[in-house]
């Protein structure tokens, strides 16, 4: 049996990772110049909102689902802090590879959430 709540959170976090990957240099949603910082904030907001939605449903999620939600929030904060002019921008170089790495981690966390939905027993 599949846990629909865990599956939902996993898919949402996977979507956040794909969107952030699209915003990275060379991605299908890349915006250069002044709009580039805004793309960080958009992706970070999505990841944080999806994580908060998961935490709001913590009684209906498995422990893996709660972990996916918490990691989504943490990675969303990293996305926001990696925006031009923020704290991690000068530390995570080259910038494009850092964006793609964080996006890949976010997508991987989403895939783990999806796998957990199929493997773990759903809560009632």
DOMIKOL-842472 format. One record per residue: residue in three letters; residue number from 0; y negated, x, z of N, C-alpha, C in turn. Coordinates in pm, 1 decimal. Layout:
# residues N
REC  type  seq       n_Y       n_X       n_Z      ca_Y      ca_X      ca_Z       c_Y       c_X       c_Z
REC   ALA  NUM         Y         X         Z         Y         X         Z         Y         X         Z
...
//
This chain:
# residues 124
REC  type  seq       n_Y       n_X       n_Z      ca_Y      ca_X      ca_Z       c_Y       c_X       c_Z
REC   UNK    0     118.0      84.0       0.0       0.0       0.0       0.0    -124.2      88.5       0.0
REC   UNK    1    -224.4      46.8     -71.3    -347.2     123.9     -87.0    -453.5      70.4       8.0
REC   UNK    2    -521.5     162.1      75.7    -634.1     123.5     159.4    -756.8     105.9      69.6
REC   UNK    3    -799.6     -18.1      50.9    -910.8     -45.6     -40.2   -1042.3      12.5       9.9
REC   UNK    4   -1061.8      14.5     139.9   -1185.4      70.5     194.3   -1191.4     221.2     173.0
REC   UNK    5   -1080.7     291.0     199.2   -1077.0     435.6     174.7   -1095.4     466.1      26.5
REC   UNK    6   -1033.7     384.9     -57.0   -1046.4     404.2    -201.4   -1191.3     385.4    -246.2
REC   UNK    7   -1257.8     284.9    -191.3   -1397.7     259.4    -226.3   -1486.7     376.7    -188.8
REC   UNK    8   -1470.6     427.7     -67.7   -1553.4     540.4     -23.5   -1523.0     664.1    -107.7
REC   UNK    9   -1396.1     689.6    -135.7   -1359.8     804.3    -219.2   -1421.4     797.2    -357.2
REC   UNK   10   -1418.9     679.8    -417.6   -1476.7     663.0    -551.3   -1628.3     679.2    -547.1
REC   UNK   11   -1693.7     624.9    -445.3   -1838.9     639.3    -434.3   -1880.0     785.1    -419.0
REC   UNK   12   -1808.2     860.1    -336.5   -1840.6    1001.7    -317.3   -1811.7    1080.4    -445.5
REC   UNK   13   -1705.0    1045.6    -515.1   -1675.9    1109.1    -643.5   -1789.1    1083.8    -742.9
REC   UNK   14   -1840.1     961.9    -746.5   -1952.5     929.3    -835.2   -2076.1    1010.5    -798.0
REC   UNK   15   -2103.2    1026.5    -668.3   -2218.0    1107.4    -625.2   -2203.1    1251.9    -673.2
REC   UNK   16   -2082.7    1306.6    -665.9   -2059.4    1443.0    -714.1   -2079.3    1455.3    -864.1
REC   UNK   17   -2033.6    1356.3    -939.4   -2049.0    1358.2   -1085.3   -2196.7    1346.4   -1123.6
REC   UNK   18   -2270.6    1262.5   -1053.9   -2413.4    1248.5   -1083.0   -2486.8    1378.8   -1053.6
REC   UNK   19   -2456.5    1442.1    -941.8   -2522.5    1569.5    -908.7   -2484.7    1677.0   -1009.8
REC   UNK   20   -2360.1    1676.5   -1054.9   -2319.4    1771.6   -1158.1   -2397.2    1746.2   -1286.9
REC   UNK   21   -2421.7    1621.1   -1318.6   -2499.9    1588.4   -1437.1   -2643.6    1635.1   -1427.1
REC   UNK   22   -2698.4    1638.7   -1306.1   -2835.4    1686.1   -1285.6   -2846.5    1838.5   -1291.4
REC   UNK   23   -2736.0    1909.6   -1280.1   -2741.5    2056.8   -1279.7   -2778.2    2108.1   -1418.4
REC   UNK   24   -2831.1    2231.1   -1428.1   -2870.0    2286.2   -1558.5   -2751.9    2284.8   -1655.8
REC   UNK   25   -2775.6    2229.7   -1772.8   -2670.6    2214.1   -1872.0   -2599.1    2082.1   -1862.3
REC   UNK   26   -2628.7    2004.4   -1759.4   -2564.1    1874.7   -1740.3   -2625.8    1766.9   -1827.0
REC   UNK   27   -2560.3    1653.2   -1831.5   -2604.7    1544.9   -1919.0   -2727.0    1470.9   -1866.6
REC   UNK   28   -2766.9    1491.4   -1742.1   -2885.7    1427.5   -1684.6   -2993.2    1528.3   -1646.1
REC   UNK   29   -2981.6    1652.5   -1691.7   -3071.5    1759.9   -1647.5   -3216.9    1729.6   -1682.8
REC   UNK   30   -3303.4    1749.7   -1584.8   -3447.7    1737.1   -1602.7   -3512.1    1868.6   -1562.3
REC   UNK   31   -3587.0    1927.8   -1650.6   -3654.3    2053.5   -1619.2   -3791.7    2030.0   -1559.6
REC   UNK   32   -3852.5    2138.8   -1518.1   -3989.5    2133.1   -1467.5   -4002.4    2064.1   -1333.5
REC   UNK   33   -4111.7    1990.2   -1321.1   -4143.7    1926.3   -1192.7   -4044.0    1816.5   -1156.3
REC   UNK   34   -3979.7    1756.6   -1253.9   -3885.1    1647.6   -1226.4   -3753.3    1698.6   -1169.2
REC   UNK   35   -3731.3    1830.7   -1175.5   -3603.0    1884.2   -1129.4   -3582.5    1862.6    -979.6
REC   UNK   36   -3687.1    1878.3    -900.4   -3673.9    1856.2    -756.0   -3636.7    1711.4    -726.3
REC   UNK   37   -3690.3    1619.7    -804.7   -3660.1    1478.0    -782.4   -3512.5    1448.9    -806.2
REC   UNK   38   -3450.0    1518.6    -901.0   -3307.8    1495.1    -925.4   -3224.0    1534.1    -804.7
REC   UNK   39   -3267.0    1639.1    -733.3   -3197.3    1677.1    -610.1   -3205.7    1564.1    -507.8
REC   UNK   40   -3324.3    1507.6    -494.5   -3343.5    1403.3    -394.4   -3268.4    1275.5    -430.4
REC   UNK   41   -3259.8    1243.8    -558.7   -3185.2    1125.4    -601.1   -3036.9    1141.5    -567.7
REC   UNK   42   -2979.3    1255.0    -607.0   -2836.7    1278.3    -580.9   -2809.2    1287.1    -431.3
REC   UNK   43   -2898.6    1352.6    -356.7   -2880.3    1364.1    -212.4   -2885.9    1227.8    -145.8
REC   UNK   44   -2978.7    1143.9    -189.1   -2990.2    1009.3    -133.1   -2863.4     929.0    -158.6
REC   UNK   45   -2809.9     938.4    -280.2   -2685.2     867.4    -310.2   -2570.9     916.0    -222.1
REC   UNK   46   -2555.1    1047.8    -210.5   -2445.3    1101.6    -129.6   -2459.3    1060.8      17.0
REC   UNK   47   -2581.0    1065.0      68.8   -2602.3    1029.1     209.3   -2579.2     878.9     230.2
REC   UNK   48   -2628.5     796.6     138.6   -2607.6     651.3     151.8   -2459.4     617.3     145.2
REC   UNK   49   -2386.3     678.8      51.7   -2242.7     651.7      42.0   -2170.0     697.1     168.3
REC   UNK   50   -2213.6     808.8     226.9   -2154.0     854.6     352.1   -2183.9     761.5     467.8
REC   UNK   51   -2305.6     711.5     474.0   -2343.9     619.4     580.9   -2268.7     486.5     567.3
REC   UNK   52   -2248.2     441.9     443.6   -2169.6     320.2     421.7   -2027.7     340.0     475.9
REC   UNK   53   -1970.8     457.7     451.5   -1837.6     487.7     503.6   -1834.7     490.3     655.5
REC   UNK   54   -1938.1     549.0     716.4   -1942.2     552.6     862.6   -1963.7     414.2     921.2
REC   UNK   55   -2033.2     327.8     849.4   -2052.1     190.7     897.9   -1919.9     114.4     898.8
REC   UNK   56   -1826.9     155.6     813.8   -1696.0      89.6     807.9   -1588.8     170.5     882.0
REC   UNK   57   -1628.2     251.8     979.8   -1534.3     344.7    1042.6   -1413.1     276.4    1105.8
REC   UNK   58   -1426.1     152.9    1149.7   -1312.1      84.8    1210.2   -1207.9      44.3    1106.7
REC   UNK   59   -1248.8      36.6     980.4   -1157.2      -3.8     874.6   -1107.6     115.0     792.4
REC   UNK   60   -1156.0     235.8     823.9   -1117.3     356.1     748.5   -1016.0     438.7     826.0
REC   UNK   61    -936.6     514.3     752.2    -849.2     612.3     816.4    -935.7     731.3     859.2
REC   UNK   62    -877.0     823.8     931.9    -951.1     943.0     973.8    -995.3    1024.9     853.0
REC   UNK   63    -915.3    1024.6     747.6    -955.0    1096.5     626.0   -1077.0    1030.9     563.2
REC   UNK   64   -1083.7     899.5     565.0   -1199.3     828.6     511.1   -1326.1     857.8     588.8
REC   UNK   65   -1313.7     865.4     720.6   -1429.0     901.1     803.5   -1470.9    1044.8     774.6
REC   UNK   66   -1373.2    1133.9     757.2   -1404.5    1272.8     723.5   -1474.4    1284.6     589.4
REC   UNK   67   -1430.4    1205.7     491.9   -1495.0    1204.2     360.5   -1639.7    1157.5     374.5
REC   UNK   68   -1662.4    1057.4     455.9   -1798.4    1006.0     477.1   -1888.5    1111.4     541.5
REC   UNK   69   -1837.8    1179.8     642.7   -1917.3    1282.6     710.2   -1946.9    1398.5     615.4
REC   UNK   70   -1846.8    1442.2     539.2   -1869.1    1550.8     443.9   -1966.2    1510.0     334.3
REC   UNK   71   -1965.0    1384.5     296.0   -2060.3    1336.3     196.1   -2203.3    1347.1     248.4
REC   UNK   72   -2222.9    1312.8     374.7   -2356.1    1323.9     435.0   -2399.1    1470.0     442.0
REC   UNK   73   -2309.3    1557.6     485.1   -2342.2    1699.9     495.0   -2375.5    1758.5     358.4
REC   UNK   74   -2294.7    1727.2     257.5   -2321.9    1778.0     123.4   -2448.6    1717.3      64.9
REC   UNK   75   -2479.8    1594.2     101.3   -2606.4    1534.7      59.6   -2725.4    1609.3     117.0
REC   UNK   76   -2714.2    1651.7     242.1   -2821.6    1732.3     302.2   -2834.3    1867.0     233.1
REC   UNK   77   -2721.5    1927.2     196.5   -2726.0    2053.8     122.5   -2792.8    2033.5     -12.6
REC   UNK   78   -2763.6    1920.8     -79.5   -2828.2    1891.4    -208.1   -2979.8    1882.5    -192.6
REC   UNK   79   -3024.8    1815.1     -89.0   -3168.7    1799.4     -67.8   -3233.8    1932.9     -32.1
REC   UNK   80   -3166.6    2013.2      50.7   -3224.0    2141.2      91.3   -3218.3    2246.7     -17.9
REC   UNK   81   -3141.4    2221.0    -124.9   -3133.0    2313.3    -238.2   -3238.2    2282.6    -344.6
REC   UNK   82   -3321.5    2182.6    -320.4   -3427.0    2147.7    -416.3   -3531.1    2259.3    -420.5
REC   UNK   83   -3598.4    2275.4    -534.4   -3702.7    2379.0    -543.0   -3807.9    2362.5    -434.4
REC   UNK   84   -3835.7    2471.2    -364.1   -3933.1    2471.6    -256.0   -3874.3    2443.4    -119.1
REC   UNK   85   -3746.6    2410.2    -111.7   -3684.3    2380.8      17.2   -3613.0    2504.7      71.4
REC   UNK   86   -3550.6    2491.1     187.3   -3497.2    2605.0     261.4   -3385.8    2681.0     189.8
REC   UNK   87   -3293.1    2611.7     124.7   -3178.6    2679.1      63.7   -3202.0    2722.3     -80.3
REC   UNK   88   -3317.1    2687.6    -137.5   -3341.5    2717.5    -278.4   -3337.0    2867.4    -307.3
REC   UNK   89   -3395.1    2947.0    -219.4   -3397.9    3091.8    -243.7   -3268.2    3159.8    -200.6
REC   UNK   90   -3188.1    3094.0    -120.1   -3063.8    3155.2     -72.2   -2946.4    3133.8    -166.5
REC   UNK   91   -2939.2    3017.9    -227.6   -2827.2    2985.2    -315.8   -2865.6    3020.1    -459.8
REC   UNK   92   -2836.8    3144.2    -498.8   -2873.0    3191.6    -631.7   -2748.5    3237.3    -704.0
REC   UNK   93   -2736.6    3222.9    -832.1   -2825.2    3151.5    -924.4   -2820.7    3001.6    -898.6
REC   UNK   94   -2934.4    2939.4    -918.9   -2952.7    2800.1    -878.8   -2857.4    2704.3    -950.5
REC   UNK   95   -2840.2    2723.0   -1080.1   -2752.2    2633.6   -1156.0   -2608.8    2638.8   -1108.5
REC   UNK   96   -2560.3    2758.7   -1078.3   -2422.7    2771.2   -1028.6   -2408.5    2711.5    -889.6
REC   UNK   97   -2512.3    2724.8    -808.1   -2508.3    2665.0    -674.6   -2502.4    2513.2    -684.2
REC   UNK   98   -2580.6    2456.4    -775.2   -2577.8    2310.7    -793.7   -2440.1    2264.6    -839.9
REC   UNK   99   -2383.3    2336.5    -935.0   -2252.1    2297.7    -986.0   -2144.1    2313.4    -879.5
REC   UNK  100   -2156.8    2415.2    -795.1   -2058.8    2434.8    -687.5   -2064.9    2322.4    -584.8
REC   UNK  101   -2185.8    2285.6    -544.2   -2200.6    2176.5    -447.6   -2153.7    2044.6    -509.4
REC   UNK  102   -2182.5    2024.7    -637.2   -2135.8    1903.7    -705.9   -1983.0    1902.0    -713.1
REC   UNK  103   -1923.9    2016.8    -741.1   -1778.1    2025.7    -745.3   -1715.2    1998.6    -609.8
REC   UNK  104   -1776.5    2050.7    -503.4   -1726.4    2023.5    -368.7   -1736.5    1874.1    -335.9
REC   UNK  105   -1847.5    1813.2    -374.9   -1865.0    1670.3    -348.3   -1760.6    1588.2    -423.6
REC   UNK  106   -1738.1    1622.6    -549.8   -1636.8    1551.3    -627.5   -1497.5    1573.7    -569.1
REC   UNK  107   -1470.4    1695.4    -523.0   -1340.8    1725.4    -461.2   -1320.6    1644.0    -333.7
REC   UNK  108   -1425.2    1630.5    -253.8   -1416.6    1548.4    -133.0   -1387.0    1403.4    -171.3
REC   UNK  109   -1450.1    1354.4    -277.9   -1421.9    1219.6    -325.5   -1277.5    1203.5    -370.5
REC   UNK  110   -1224.6    1304.1    -440.6   -1084.5    1299.7    -484.0    -989.2    1302.2    -365.6
REC   UNK  111   -1024.2    1377.4    -263.4    -941.8    1379.5    -141.9    -942.1    1241.3     -76.2
REC   UNK  112   -1057.8    1175.6     -76.3   -1065.7    1040.1     -22.1    -980.5     942.0    -100.9
REC   UNK  113    -979.2     957.4    -233.2    -896.6     870.1    -316.7    -748.4     895.2    -289.4
REC   UNK  114    -710.0    1023.0    -280.0    -570.5    1056.3    -251.5    -529.7    1004.2    -113.6
REC   UNK  115    -619.0    1015.3     -16.9    -588.8     966.6     118.0    -569.5     815.7     119.1
REC   UNK  116    -641.2     745.8      32.3    -626.1     600.3      25.3    -484.6     561.6     -17.5
REC   UNK  117    -423.1     644.1    -102.1    -287.0     614.6    -147.8    -180.9     665.0     -50.9
REC   UNK  118    -210.1     772.9      20.3    -108.9     836.8     104.8    -107.8     777.6     246.5
REC   UNK  119    -224.2     756.0     303.4    -230.6     712.3     442.4    -214.5     561.8     454.0
REC   UNK  120    -167.5     521.0     567.4    -143.9     379.0     594.8    -277.5     310.5     620.0
REC   UNK  121    -304.8     199.2     552.8    -434.7     130.3     572.4    -444.8      67.7     710.7
REC   UNK  122    -568.0      66.6     764.4    -592.4      -0.3     891.8    -613.4    -148.3     867.4
REC   UNK  123    -577.7    -227.8     966.9    -594.3    -372.9     954.3    -715.3    -419.9    1027.6
//
